[in-house]
């Protein structure tokens, strides 16, 4: 199979020199690029699902038979039920992979994900969709960390940044394929087809994995931490529920909002306390004592917090305000995906020249600029401007994710690849879930305050529901007939105002991430005098505890 990075083929007649302390078996080393292709395909189904869902939210929000009449809060939970279960189980799935074998965990996760996808496609109500999305999140929790852990065990250390860049670039491929596939499916089939399409992809991934992917595990795994897992899930669910509920009510001071919010924070604090004192923690809190490691995971969380919130409302902007079809909305995401696919595999070259600190700070500033641009969009903004903004966002993302992922993964011993991948993906998913919840709540609260004064013509019994989202308002306006035309214009204006506020809030979060990275991430490190044997961290700091392990 050709080298995906564009370099010499792994099957070249001239074998690549192997370092004498190489730890990857020769048979695995020879097929490492084919294995990476399988891992990318496995990752694709997880990314594909979320990117498809983003263009389908308007259809799912429509009344039956077009959709299932999901409210904005139910749509948020359809996203967050997946991401919260995913994030809550990543710790355990990473430890299970290290303990019983990453290939076994990967096969299990893809099988469960495929089953959840089939059930989600047949959902008859928003409640069923939320439940089956949670099942899909359960399966995905065993897929994503395992792909990165396997990658770390089939590539030598000097090739890992290149492989991680290609792995991250596959996210861009998923972002590109997802919306376009979703748009095509929604134009020709019912809304459930966006989930059913995952099933054949899962089957192909299972077959390829059985044939190509080697198994690996930690020779000295730790015990599981069920209490830690339960505490993390309960804390996150309570916290995000309180945030979403506050957005629905446009009031964060009521008991129905404060109790779950404060309860979630208290449970998460108990989780951290438990992890620090446990002799077999789900997550080793001591990792965060390294400034470079902590800054890397913070950057992951903050950038996805900002980006996922904007991705959520951009679907309504493109389809409800601009009137674009799901397919056309998907095509507009192509510049973002193309930028990731082009730049992510090459990000390591920029990092080698300028250092991780400068590259990631610039990337976060680009993401912040792209998010802030949404604060100036209206219903007449030229399409080419949208394309440029999406391309800028994709370029920024491509220069953030590979370097910070390398920093996280290379800061830990190879044997703990599952745990390291779990930390990386947990903070990404938690950041994304909270981004949808917090920024979705900001959008909902701002929209409701802007539209409330224009709902006088709507019957009193339906007024609250009509003010919850732009789709609900437009639906109420359609029922009013000609009398509802003024309400349509008011809905557009209220939504654009809410989008502008949310966009500036998102940009502010990205700027906070840029400051964190600029202060704590390591800068450019001098080239080592001798070949790196794996005894240094991504920050160039010696790791004495790995000196023996690297040769074991």
Secondary structure, DSSP 8 states (H G I E B T S, - for coil): ---TTSSS-TT-SS-----TT--S-HHHHHTHHHHHHHHHHHHHHHHHHHHHHHHHHHHHHS-TTTS----HHHHHHHHHHHHHHHHHHHHHHHHHHHHH-HHHHHHHHHHHHHHHHHHHHT--SHHHHHHHHHHHHHHHTTTHHHHHHHHHHHS-HHHHHHHHHHHHHHHHHHHHHHHHHHHHHHHHS-TTHHHHHHHHHHHHHHHHHHHH------TT-----HHHHHHHHHHHHHHHHHHHHHHHHT-SSSHHHHHHHHHHHHHHHHHHHHHHH-TT-SS-GGGGGSHHHHHHHHHHHHHHHHHHHHHHHHHHIIIIIS---HHHHHHHTHHHHHHHHHHGGGHHHHHHHH-HHHHHHHHHHHHHHHHHHGGG--TT--HHHHHHHHHHHHHHHHTTHHHHHHHHHTTS-GGGHHHHHHHHHHHHHHHHHHHHHHHHHHHHHHHHHHHGGG-TTS-HHHHHHHTS-HHHHHHHHHHHGGGGHHHHHHHHHHHHHHHHHHHHHHHHHHHHHHHHHHHHS-------SS---S-B-TTS-B-HHHHTGGG-
